[in-house]
Amino acid sequence: MILIDLIIVLLIGAILAWITGKWNSVLPRIISLAALVVDLFLIIPEVVGAATNQTKWLVDIDLSWIPAFGINLHLALDGLSLMMLLLTFFMGIVSVIISWKEINKRVGFFHFNLLMTLTGVVGVFLSLDLFLFYFFWELMLVPLYFMIGIWGHKNSTAVAYKFFLYTQAGGLLMLISILALYFIHGQTTGVYTFDYLQLIGTKMPASVAFLLMLGFLAAFLVKLPMIPLHTWLTEVYSEAPTAVLLSALLLKTGAYGLFRFVVPLFPFAARSFAPVGMVLGVIAILYGAKLAFAQTDLKRLIAYISVSHVGFILLGIFAFNEIAYQGVVMQMLTQGISTGALLIMAEQLSERLHTRDINQMGGLWEKVPIMGTIGLIFTMASLGLPGFGNFIAELLVLLGVFKTNVTAAVLASLGLVAAAIYSLRILQKVFYGRKSKNWEIHDLSIREKLVAGSMIIIIVGMGLFPKPVLNIAKPVVLKSLNTQNDSAFLKSQESKTKVMAENTCFLKPLNR
C-alpha cells in the first residue's frame, strides 16, 4: 500500500495546510514540508531494492475501482517512476523552503495548491490505468492555475488563462485517444479496460494507431513543451511563483508520457513519427539556444534554456536504442535540477534588485560572492561541462542518436556550443562586467545556502557517479526496447504471412 500512502499523505497535508492557514501562517509551511519529507522517506527504501531488483515493477497494486467500465486503481513503481518520484519530492521540498518567506498572502491556500499539484504529479508517475492517469493529469492543472493567477506577478491572470487553455486543449485530445483505444481494444478482444498493460499490443490499422498517437503527443508535447507549442512556457516562467515546479516536474510529466505511453502503446506509429520527432528535437535545441541568447529578461532566458534542453529528450526518445534512452532518463533528472537552480537564482536576484533585466545588472560578484559562485556552478552544469550530470545526459543522448541518425546528432551537438555562449553570457551580464549602479544587496541566507548546496551535491554526484542512476533505469530501458523489437518482429511475421497468403491465392488458379 506504499503507493497509495504516498498520495494520501499529500492529500491530508494539503487539507491540513488550508485549514491551519486560517489561524497561523507558519503551520501550512511546516505541514507541507513534513508531508514531503515523509513521502521522501517512504520511497527511499525502494531505491535500495531497485539496485538489486532487475524486474520491471518494484511495487504493483491493482484494485478494482469501477469494474463496470473496466477502471481499476492500478498503481505501479519501476526504476523510471522511482527516480521521477525522488525528483518530485526533493524539488517539492525545495519549493516549500524557497517560498518560506516570499509567500505571505493566503499562505494556507498556497500550500494547499502546491501539495495538490504534487499529488497530481505523483499520480501521473504511478498510474497504469489510463483513466486514472488522465484524472491525475488534469488534477495538476487546476491548482497551478490558481497559483499562477493569485500569487503571480503583474500579468499573472492572462498568463494563467493561456497556460490553462494550452494544457487543457492538449489534455482533451489525449482523452479522445484514450477513449478510442478503450473501445478499439474492447471490440477486438471483448474486454473493455483502461489497463495500460492490457492495452499494449492492441491490434488496429496503422492509420488509426497514428491518429491515436497524435492525440497523446498533443498533450505531452504541449507539457514538454516543444516548438511551436512552447509559447506559454516563457510567459509562465516570467510570472509564476512556482516556476521551479514547472521546470523540474511539469515538463518531466510530458517527457515521462512519451517514454511510458507513446512508445509502448503505438510502437509502429512511433517509429514512423521518429524522423519528424528528431527534426523537432533538433529545432528545439538550436532555436531555443538562439532565443535564449537574444533575451534580456533573466527568467525568459532560462525558459528558452529549458526549451533547448528538452530538445535532447525528444531527440533521444525517438532514437530507439539503449544508450539514447539512458541519456533521456539522465536528462530528465539533471535538467530539472540545474534549470530549477537557475530559476531560484533568478527569483532571488529579482527580489533583491527589483528587476530581471540583465542589462541593468553587472558586477554583482563583488556584492554577492556566494550567489555568484553558485550561479557559476549551475551555468557550467547547464552548458554541459564534464563533471556535472548534464554532461553525462547529453553525451549519452548524442551517442545514441549518432547510431540512428548521424545528421541529427551532428546538428544537435551544435547546441552544446550554443549552450556555452548563452550560459557564459549570464555570468558576464549578471556577475561580471560593468556595474550599472552601486547595488546594496545582501548575499544568500543560511536557508538559501542549504537549498543551493543540496542541489549542487546532487548534480555533481550524478556527474561523477552516474552508474547508480543508469543501473536503476536499465530494466525499464530494456523492457521498452524489447517491446519495440517484439512488435517489429510480429509485424514482419504478419507481413510475411500476408504475402505468402496472397501468393498462394494467386497460384491456385494456375495449379488447376
VEXDREN-2710 file (C-alpha; in Angstrom, 1 decimal):
% VEXDREN-2710
k/r/px/py/pz
1/MET/0.0/0.0/0.0
2/ILE/3.0/2.3/0.0
3/LEU/2.0/3.8/-3.4
4/ILE/-1.4/4.8/-2.1
5/ASP/0.2/6.1/1.1
6/LEU/2.3/8.5/-1.0
7/ILE/-0.8/10.1/-2.4
8/ILE/-2.8/10.0/0.8
9/VAL/0.0/11.8/2.8
10/LEU/0.0/14.7/0.2
11/LEU/-3.8/14.9/0.2
12/ILE/-4.0/15.1/4.0
13/GLY/-1.2/17.6/4.1
14/ALA/-3.0/19.8/1.6
15/ILE/-6.2/19.8/3.5
16/LEU/-4.4/20.5/6.9
17/ALA/-2.4/23.3/5.3
18/TRP/-5.5/25.0/4.1
19/ILE/-7.4/24.7/7.4
20/THR/-4.5/25.8/9.6
21/GLY/-3.7/28.7/7.3
22/LYS/-6.8/30.5/8.6
23/TRP/-5.2/30.8/12.1
24/ASN/-1.4/30.7/11.5
25/SER/0.8/31.4/8.5
26/VAL/3.7/29.2/9.7
27/LEU/1.8/26.0/10.2
28/PRO/0.9/25.4/6.5
29/ARG/4.6/25.7/5.7
30/ILE/5.6/23.2/8.3
31/ILE/2.8/20.8/7.3
32/SER/3.8/20.9/3.6
33/LEU/7.4/20.3/4.4
34/ALA/6.6/17.5/6.8
35/ALA/4.3/15.8/4.2
36/LEU/7.0/15.9/1.5
37/VAL/9.7/14.7/3.9
38/VAL/7.5/11.8/5.0
39/ASP/6.9/10.8/1.3
40/LEU/10.6/11.1/0.6
41/PHE/11.5/8.7/3.4
42/LEU/8.7/6.3/2.4
43/ILE/10.2/6.0/-1.1
44/ILE/13.9/5.8/-0.2
45/PRO/13.9/2.1/0.8
46/GLU/12.7/1.3/-2.8
47/VAL/15.9/2.8/-4.1
48/VAL/17.9/0.1/-2.3
49/GLY/15.6/-2.6/-3.7
50/ALA/15.8/-1.1/-7.2
51/ALA/19.6/-1.6/-7.2
52/THR/19.2/-5.3/-6.8
53/ASN/15.8/-6.0/-8.3
54/GLN/16.0/-6.2/-12.1
55/THR/12.3/-6.9/-12.6
56/LYS/10.2/-4.2/-14.3
57/TRP/7.8/-3.5/-11.4
58/LEU/9.2/-2.9/-8.0
59/VAL/5.8/-2.4/-6.4
60/ASP/2.5/-3.1/-8.1
61/ILE/-1.0/-2.7/-6.7
62/ASP/-4.2/-3.3/-8.7
63/LEU/-7.6/-2.8/-7.0
64/SER/-11.0/-2.9/-8.6
65/TRP/-12.5/0.6/-8.7
66/ILE/-15.3/0.9/-11.3
67/PRO/-15.4/-2.6/-12.8
68/ALA/-18.5/-1.9/-14.9
69/PHE/-16.3/0.3/-17.1
70/GLY/-13.0/-1.6/-16.7
71/ILE/-11.5/1.1/-14.4
72/ASN/-9.0/-0.1/-11.8
73/LEU/-6.9/1.6/-9.1
74/HIS/-3.7/0.3/-10.8
75/LEU/-0.5/1.9/-9.5
76/ALA/3.0/0.6/-10.1
77/LEU/6.5/1.7/-9.4
78/ASP/9.6/0.9/-11.6
79/GLY/13.0/2.4/-11.9
80/LEU/11.8/5.3/-14.1
81/SER/8.9/6.3/-11.9
82/LEU/11.1/5.8/-8.8
83/MET/13.6/8.4/-10.0
84/MET/10.8/10.7/-11.0
85/LEU/9.3/10.5/-7.5
86/LEU/12.6/11.2/-5.9
87/LEU/12.9/14.3/-8.1
88/THR/9.3/15.3/-7.3
89/PHE/9.7/15.1/-3.5
90/PHE/13.1/16.7/-3.5
91/MET/12.0/19.6/-5.6
92/GLY/8.8/19.9/-3.7
93/ILE/10.8/20.3/-0.5
94/VAL/12.9/22.9/-2.3
95/SER/9.8/24.8/-3.4
96/VAL/8.4/25.0/0.1
97/ILE/11.7/26.2/1.6
98/ILE/12.4/28.9/-1.0
99/SER/8.9/30.2/-0.7
100/TRP/9.1/30.2/3.2
101/LYS/9.3/34.0/3.5
102/GLU/8.4/35.0/0.0
103/ILE/4.8/33.9/0.0
104/ASN/2.9/36.0/2.6
105/LYS/-0.6/36.2/1.1
106/ARG/-3.2/33.4/1.7
107/VAL/-0.4/31.1/2.8
108/GLY/-2.7/28.1/3.6
109/PHE/-4.4/28.2/0.2
110/PHE/-1.0/28.5/-1.5
111/HIS/0.3/25.3/0.2
112/PHE/-2.9/23.5/-0.4
113/ASN/-2.5/24.2/-4.2
114/LEU/1.2/23.3/-4.0
115/LEU/0.5/19.9/-2.5
116/MET/-2.4/19.2/-4.7
117/THR/-0.2/19.9/-7.8
118/LEU/2.4/17.5/-6.4
119/THR/-0.4/14.9/-5.8
120/GLY/-1.3/15.1/-9.5
121/VAL/2.4/14.7/-10.5
122/VAL/2.9/11.7/-8.2
123/GLY/-0.3/10.1/-9.6
124/VAL/0.9/10.6/-13.2
125/PHE/4.2/8.9/-12.4
126/LEU/2.4/5.9/-10.8
127/SER/-0.8/5.3/-12.8
128/LEU/-1.1/2.3/-15.0
129/ASP/-4.8/2.8/-15.6
130/LEU/-5.3/5.3/-18.4
131/PHE/-8.5/6.7/-16.8
132/LEU/-6.6/7.2/-13.6
133/PHE/-3.7/8.7/-15.4
134/TYR/-5.9/11.2/-17.1
135/PHE/-7.5/12.1/-13.8
136/PHE/-4.2/12.9/-12.2
137/TRP/-3.0/14.6/-15.4
138/GLU/-5.9/17.1/-15.1
139/LEU/-5.5/17.3/-11.3
140/MET/-2.2/19.1/-11.9
141/LEU/-3.9/21.8/-14.0
142/VAL/-6.4/23.5/-11.7
143/PRO/-4.1/24.2/-8.6
144/LEU/-1.4/25.5/-10.9
145/TYR/-3.9/27.8/-12.5
146/PHE/-4.7/29.3/-9.1
147/MET/-1.1/29.5/-8.1
148/ILE/-0.2/31.5/-11.2
149/GLY/-3.3/33.7/-11.1
150/ILE/-3.2/34.6/-7.4
151/TRP/0.5/34.7/-6.5
152/GLY/2.0/35.6/-9.9
153/HIS/3.3/38.9/-11.0
154/LYS/1.6/41.8/-12.9
155/ASN/0.3/39.8/-15.9
156/SER/-0.5/36.7/-13.9
157/THR/-4.2/36.4/-14.8
158/ALA/-3.7/36.5/-18.5
159/VAL/-0.8/34.1/-18.3
160/ALA/-2.8/31.7/-16.1
161/TYR/-5.6/31.7/-18.7
162/LYS/-3.1/30.9/-21.5
163/PHE/-1.5/28.1/-19.5
164/PHE/-4.9/26.6/-18.8
165/LEU/-6.1/26.8/-22.4
166/TYR/-2.9/25.3/-23.9
167/THR/-2.7/22.4/-21.4
168/GLN/-6.5/21.7/-21.4
169/ALA/-6.6/21.5/-25.2
170/GLY/-3.8/19.0/-25.3
171/GLY/-5.4/17.0/-22.5
172/LEU/-8.8/16.8/-24.3
173/LEU/-7.1/15.4/-27.4
174/MET/-5.4/12.8/-25.2
175/LEU/-8.8/11.9/-23.7
176/ILE/-10.3/11.3/-27.1
177/SER/-7.4/9.0/-27.9
178/ILE/-7.7/7.1/-24.6
179/LEU/-11.4/6.5/-25.2
180/ALA/-10.8/5.4/-28.8
181/LEU/-8.2/3.0/-27.6
182/TYR/-10.6/1.7/-24.9
183/PHE/-13.3/0.9/-27.5
184/ILE/-11.0/-0.5/-30.1
185/HIS/-9.5/-2.9/-27.6
186/GLY/-12.9/-3.9/-26.4
187/GLN/-14.2/-4.6/-29.9
188/THR/-11.2/-6.7/-30.9
189/THR/-10.9/-8.7/-27.6
190/GLY/-14.2/-8.4/-25.9
191/VAL/-12.6/-6.9/-22.8
192/TYR/-13.2/-3.3/-22.2
193/THR/-10.4/-1.9/-20.0
194/PHE/-8.3/1.1/-19.3
195/ASP/-5.4/-1.0/-18.0
196/TYR/-2.1/0.0/-19.6
197/LEU/-0.6/-3.5/-19.6
198/GLN/-3.6/-5.0/-21.4
199/LEU/-3.8/-2.2/-23.9
200/ILE/-0.2/-2.7/-25.1
201/GLY/-0.3/-4.6/-28.3
202/THR/-3.9/-3.7/-29.2
203/LYS/-4.5/-4.6/-32.9
204/MET/-5.7/-1.7/-35.1
205/PRO/-5.0/-0.3/-38.6
206/ALA/-1.7/1.6/-38.9
207/SER/-3.6/4.8/-39.8
208/VAL/-5.8/4.6/-36.7
209/ALA/-2.8/4.0/-34.5
210/PHE/-1.1/7.0/-35.9
211/LEU/-4.1/9.2/-35.2
212/LEU/-4.4/8.0/-31.7
213/MET/-0.7/8.5/-31.1
214/LEU/-1.1/12.1/-32.2
215/GLY/-3.7/12.7/-29.5
216/PHE/-1.2/11.5/-26.8
217/LEU/1.5/13.5/-28.5
218/ALA/-0.6/16.7/-28.4
219/ALA/-0.8/16.5/-24.6
220/PHE/2.8/15.5/-24.0
221/LEU/4.4/17.9/-26.4
222/VAL/2.5/20.9/-25.0
223/LYS/3.6/20.0/-21.5
224/LEU/7.2/19.3/-22.5
225/PRO/6.9/21.9/-24.3
226/MET/8.0/21.6/-27.8
227/ILE/8.3/24.2/-30.5
228/PRO/5.9/25.6/-31.8
229/LEU/3.7/24.7/-28.7
230/HIS/6.1/26.4/-26.3
231/THR/4.9/30.0/-26.1
232/TRP/3.0/29.5/-22.8
233/LEU/6.2/28.5/-21.1
234/THR/8.2/31.7/-21.4
235/GLU/5.3/33.8/-20.0
236/VAL/4.6/31.4/-17.1
237/TYR/8.3/31.3/-16.2
238/SER/8.2/35.1/-16.1
239/GLU/5.0/35.4/-14.0
240/ALA/4.6/32.3/-11.9
241/PRO/5.8/32.0/-8.3
242/THR/6.1/28.3/-8.9
243/ALA/8.5/28.3/-11.9
244/VAL/10.8/25.8/-10.2
245/LEU/7.9/23.3/-10.0
246/LEU/7.1/23.9/-13.7
247/SER/10.7/23.4/-14.8
248/ALA/11.6/20.4/-12.5
249/LEU/8.3/18.5/-12.6
250/LEU/5.6/19.5/-15.0
251/LEU/7.9/19.5/-18.0
252/LYS/9.0/16.0/-16.9
253/THR/5.4/14.7/-17.0
254/GLY/5.4/15.3/-20.7
255/ALA/8.7/13.5/-21.2
256/TYR/7.5/10.7/-19.0
257/GLY/4.3/10.4/-21.0
258/LEU/6.3/10.0/-24.3
259/PHE/8.5/7.3/-22.7
260/ARG/5.8/5.4/-20.9
261/PHE/2.8/5.6/-23.1
262/VAL/3.5/6.8/-26.7
263/VAL/6.4/4.4/-27.5
264/PRO/4.9/1.2/-25.9
265/LEU/1.3/1.7/-26.9
266/PHE/2.0/2.7/-30.5
267/PRO/5.4/1.2/-31.5
268/PHE/4.9/1.2/-35.3
269/ALA/3.3/4.7/-35.3
270/ALA/6.2/6.0/-33.1
271/ARG/8.8/4.6/-35.5
272/SER/7.0/6.2/-38.4
273/PHE/6.9/9.5/-36.5
274/ALA/10.6/9.3/-35.4
275/PRO/12.1/11.4/-38.3
276/VAL/9.6/14.2/-37.5
277/GLY/10.3/13.8/-33.8
278/MET/14.1/14.1/-34.4
279/VAL/13.6/17.2/-36.5
280/LEU/11.5/18.8/-33.8
281/GLY/14.2/17.9/-31.2
282/VAL/17.0/19.5/-33.3
283/ILE/14.9/22.6/-33.9
284/ALA/14.2/22.9/-30.2
285/ILE/17.9/22.6/-29.3
286/LEU/19.1/25.2/-31.8
287/TYR/16.1/27.6/-31.9
288/GLY/15.8/27.5/-28.1
289/ALA/19.5/28.3/-27.8
290/LYS/19.2/31.2/-30.3
291/LEU/16.3/32.7/-28.4
292/ALA/18.0/32.3/-25.1
293/PHE/20.9/34.3/-26.3
294/ALA/18.6/37.1/-27.5
295/GLN/16.8/37.6/-24.2
296/THR/17.4/40.3/-21.7
297/ASP/14.8/39.1/-19.1
298/LEU/16.6/36.6/-17.0
299/LYS/13.6/34.3/-16.4
300/ARG/12.7/34.3/-20.1
301/LEU/16.3/33.5/-20.9
302/ILE/16.1/30.4/-18.6
303/ALA/12.8/29.4/-20.1
304/TYR/14.4/29.1/-23.5
305/ILE/17.3/27.2/-22.0
306/SER/14.6/24.7/-20.8
307/VAL/13.2/24.5/-24.4
308/SER/16.7/23.8/-25.7
309/HIS/17.4/21.1/-23.1
310/VAL/14.1/19.2/-23.6
311/GLY/15.0/19.0/-27.3
312/PHE/17.6/16.4/-26.2
313/ILE/14.8/14.4/-24.5
314/LEU/12.7/14.4/-27.6
315/LEU/15.7/13.5/-29.8
316/GLY/16.7/10.6/-27.6
317/ILE/13.2/9.1/-27.2
318/PHE/12.9/8.7/-31.0
319/ALA/16.4/7.2/-31.4
320/PHE/15.1/3.8/-30.1
321/ASN/18.3/2.5/-28.6
322/GLU/19.6/1.8/-25.1
323/ILE/22.3/4.5/-24.9
324/ALA/19.9/7.2/-26.0
325/TYR/17.2/6.1/-23.6
326/GLN/19.7/6.1/-20.7
327/GLY/20.6/9.6/-21.7
328/VAL/16.9/10.6/-21.7
329/VAL/16.5/9.4/-18.2
330/MET/19.6/11.3/-17.0
331/GLN/18.5/14.4/-18.9
332/MET/15.0/14.4/-17.2
333/LEU/16.7/14.4/-13.8
334/THR/19.6/16.8/-14.4
335/GLN/17.6/19.3/-16.4
336/GLY/15.1/19.5/-13.5
337/ILE/17.9/20.2/-11.0
338/SER/20.1/22.6/-13.0
339/THR/17.3/24.7/-14.6
340/GLY/15.4/24.7/-11.3
341/ALA/18.5/26.1/-9.5
342/LEU/18.9/28.8/-12.2
343/LEU/15.3/29.8/-11.7
344/ILE/15.8/30.1/-8.0
345/MET/18.8/32.3/-8.5
346/ALA/16.8/34.5/-10.9
347/GLU/14.0/34.9/-8.4
348/GLN/16.5/35.8/-5.6
349/LEU/18.0/38.4/-7.9
350/SER/14.6/39.8/-8.8
351/GLU/13.6/40.1/-5.1
352/ARG/16.9/41.9/-4.3
353/LEU/17.2/44.2/-7.3
354/HIS/13.5/44.6/-8.3
355/THR/14.4/43.9/-11.9
356/ARG/15.1/40.9/-14.2
357/ASP/16.8/42.8/-16.9
358/ILE/20.4/41.5/-17.2
359/ASN/21.4/44.8/-18.9
360/GLN/20.7/46.6/-15.6
361/MET/22.8/44.2/-13.6
362/GLY/26.6/43.7/-13.8
363/GLY/29.4/43.5/-11.3
364/LEU/27.3/41.7/-8.7
365/TRP/30.1/39.2/-7.8
366/GLU/31.7/41.8/-5.5
367/LYS/28.4/42.2/-3.6
368/VAL/27.2/38.6/-3.5
369/PRO/30.2/36.3/-4.0
370/ILE/28.4/33.2/-2.7
371/MET/25.5/33.7/-5.0
372/GLY/28.0/34.3/-7.8
373/THR/29.8/31.0/-7.1
374/ILE/26.5/29.1/-7.1
375/GLY/25.5/30.8/-10.3
376/LEU/28.8/29.9/-11.8
377/ILE/28.3/26.2/-10.8
378/PHE/24.9/25.9/-12.3
379/THR/25.6/27.8/-15.5
380/MET/28.5/25.4/-16.0
381/ALA/26.2/22.5/-15.4
382/SER/23.7/23.9/-17.8
383/LEU/26.2/24.2/-20.6
384/GLY/27.2/20.5/-20.1
385/LEU/30.6/20.8/-18.5
386/PRO/32.2/17.5/-17.7
387/GLY/31.8/16.7/-14.0
388/PHE/28.1/17.5/-14.0
389/GLY/25.2/15.2/-14.6
390/ASN/24.1/17.3/-17.6
391/PHE/27.3/16.3/-19.5
392/ILE/26.6/12.6/-19.0
393/ALA/23.0/13.0/-20.1
394/GLU/23.7/14.9/-23.3
395/LEU/26.7/12.8/-24.2
396/LEU/24.6/9.6/-23.9
397/VAL/21.8/11.1/-26.0
398/LEU/24.2/12.2/-28.7
399/LEU/26.0/8.8/-28.8
400/GLY/22.6/7.0/-29.1
401/VAL/21.3/9.4/-31.8
402/PHE/24.6/9.1/-33.7
403/LYS/23.9/5.3/-34.1
404/THR/20.5/6.1/-35.6
405/ASN/20.8/9.4/-37.4
406/VAL/24.3/11.0/-37.9
407/THR/22.9/14.3/-39.3
408/ALA/20.6/14.8/-36.3
409/ALA/23.5/14.1/-33.9
410/VAL/25.9/16.5/-35.6
411/LEU/23.3/19.3/-35.7
412/ALA/22.3/18.7/-32.0
413/SER/25.9/18.8/-31.0
414/LEU/26.0/22.4/-32.1
415/GLY/23.6/23.0/-29.3
416/LEU/26.4/22.4/-26.9
417/VAL/28.4/25.2/-28.4
418/ALA/25.4/27.5/-28.3
419/ALA/24.8/26.5/-24.6
420/ALA/28.3/27.7/-23.8
421/ILE/27.5/31.0/-25.4
422/TYR/24.3/31.8/-23.6
423/SER/25.5/30.4/-20.3
424/LEU/28.6/32.5/-20.3
425/ARG/26.5/35.5/-21.2
426/ILE/24.5/35.1/-18.0
427/LEU/27.7/35.2/-15.9
428/GLN/29.1/38.1/-17.9
429/LYS/26.0/40.2/-17.7
430/VAL/25.0/39.5/-14.1
431/PHE/28.1/38.9/-12.1
432/TYR/30.9/40.4/-14.1
433/GLY/31.1/43.3/-16.5
434/ARG/30.5/46.9/-15.7
435/LYS/28.3/48.0/-12.8
436/SER/25.1/49.7/-13.9
437/LYS/24.7/51.1/-10.4
438/ASN/26.1/50.6/-6.9
439/TRP/23.7/47.9/-5.7
440/GLU/23.3/47.5/-1.9
441/ILE/22.1/43.9/-1.6
442/HIS/22.8/41.0/0.8
443/ASP/24.2/37.6/-0.1
444/LEU/22.4/34.3/0.4
445/SER/20.9/33.4/3.8
446/ILE/21.5/30.1/5.5
447/ARG/18.2/28.8/4.2
448/GLU/19.1/29.7/0.6
449/LYS/22.6/28.2/1.0
450/LEU/21.2/24.9/2.3
451/VAL/19.0/24.7/-0.8
452/ALA/21.7/25.5/-3.2
453/GLY/24.2/23.2/-1.5
454/SER/21.9/20.2/-1.7
455/MET/21.3/20.8/-5.4
456/ILE/25.0/21.1/-6.0
457/ILE/25.7/17.8/-4.3
458/ILE/23.0/16.0/-6.5
459/ILE/24.1/17.5/-9.8
460/VAL/27.8/16.8/-9.2
461/GLY/27.0/13.4/-7.7
462/MET/25.2/12.4/-10.9
463/GLY/28.1/13.7/-13.0
464/LEU/30.8/11.8/-11.1
465/PHE/28.8/8.7/-10.2
466/PRO/26.1/8.2/-12.9
467/LYS/26.2/4.4/-12.6
468/PRO/23.5/4.0/-9.8
469/VAL/21.0/6.0/-11.9
470/LEU/21.8/4.1/-15.0
471/ASN/21.5/0.8/-13.2
472/ILE/18.1/1.6/-11.8
473/ALA/16.9/2.8/-15.2
474/LYS/18.3/-0.2/-17.2
475/PRO/15.4/-2.6/-16.7
476/VAL/12.9/0.0/-17.8
477/VAL/15.0/0.9/-20.9
478/LEU/15.5/-2.8/-21.9
479/LYS/11.8/-3.5/-21.4
480/SER/10.8/-0.6/-23.6
481/LEU/13.3/-1.7/-26.3
482/ASN/12.1/-5.3/-26.1
483/THR/8.5/-4.2/-26.6
484/GLN/9.7/-2.3/-29.7
485/ASN/11.7/-5.3/-31.0
486/ASP/8.9/-7.8/-30.3
487/SER/6.4/-5.6/-32.0
488/ALA/8.6/-5.2/-35.0
489/PHE/9.2/-8.9/-35.2
490/LEU/5.5/-9.7/-35.0
491/LYS/4.8/-7.0/-37.7
492/SER/7.3/-8.6/-40.0
493/GLN/5.9/-12.0/-39.4
494/GLU/2.4/-10.7/-40.2
495/SER/3.7/-9.1/-43.4
496/LYS/5.4/-12.3/-44.5
497/THR/2.2/-14.3/-43.7
498/LYS/0.1/-11.9/-45.7
499/VAL/2.5/-12.0/-48.7
500/MET/2.5/-15.8/-48.6
501/ALA/-1.3/-15.9/-48.5
502/GLU/-1.6/-13.6/-51.4
503/ASN/0.9/-15.6/-53.5
504/THR/-0.9/-18.8/-52.6
505/CYS/-4.2/-17.4/-53.7
506/PHE/-2.6/-16.2/-57.0
507/LEU/-1.1/-19.6/-57.7
508/LYS/-4.2/-21.7/-57.1
509/PRO/-5.8/-21.0/-60.5
510/LEU/-2.6/-21.8/-62.3
511/ASN/-2.3/-25.2/-60.5
512/ARG/-5.8/-26.1/-61.6
END
